[in-house]
Amino acid sequence: MEDTSLENRKLVYDIVMSRPVEERFLMCAQMYEDAKEFAKIGMPDILSPLEEERYIFKRIHGCYPEESVRRNY
């Protein structure tokens, strides 16, 4: 579903791409860290550190890490 006009998407793209590659990388890294913080909302308090990592991964990516690996090449 697209709720942003093509004109506005192009404007944002142009603004982001005008920044140096290092700054774009840092922006991406910060967005991922922010996504991890949002994924923690509602996380049960009783999870082990490994279970926490798996919970966050699933909330962000929609599956567990081993499910994202293609087994049949």
N, C-alpha and C positions, 0 to 999 in steps of 0.2 A: 504494500500500500504506500503510495507516494502522496504526502500532504504538503510538499514543498515544490514550488514552481521550478521549472527548468531554468528560468532566469536567475532565481535565487541560488539554486544548486551550483550553477556556473560561477556566480559571484563568490560563493564560499570556496569553491575549488580554486579559483584564481588567487584569492587571498592566501589560502594555505600554501599553494604551490609557489607563491612568490617568496616564501620564507626559505632560509638556508636549510639544506637537508638535515643538518645536525639538530636544528630547532624543530623540524617536523618529526624527527625521531623521538626527541624528548617529549613532544606533545603526545605522540602515540603511547609512549611509555607511561605518561601521567594518566592518560585516559584508561589504560589497562589497570593501573593501580586504583583508580576511582571505581572501575567496574568491579574489582575485587571487594572493595569496601561496600558497595551496594549489594553484592552477592551475599555478604555476611549477615544482612538484615534477615532476621527470622531464623538464623542458624541455631540449632540446639546447643545448649551450654555444655552438654555432657560428651561431646565428641573428642576423640584423641587428636593430636596434631595431624596425623596422616588422614584421618576421617575428615578433618576440617579442610585440608587441601583438596580431597576428592569432592567434598560438598561444593566448595567454591568453583572448582573446575567444571562440575556438572551444571551449576547455575549459569556460568558464563557461556559454556560451549554446548550445552544441551545433552551431553553424554559423558560417560566416564572415560578416562584416557585410553584404556585398553579397547573400548568400543570404537574409538576414532581411528584406530589402526586398521588399514585394509589387510586382510589376511590372504585374500586370493588375488594374485597379481595377474 
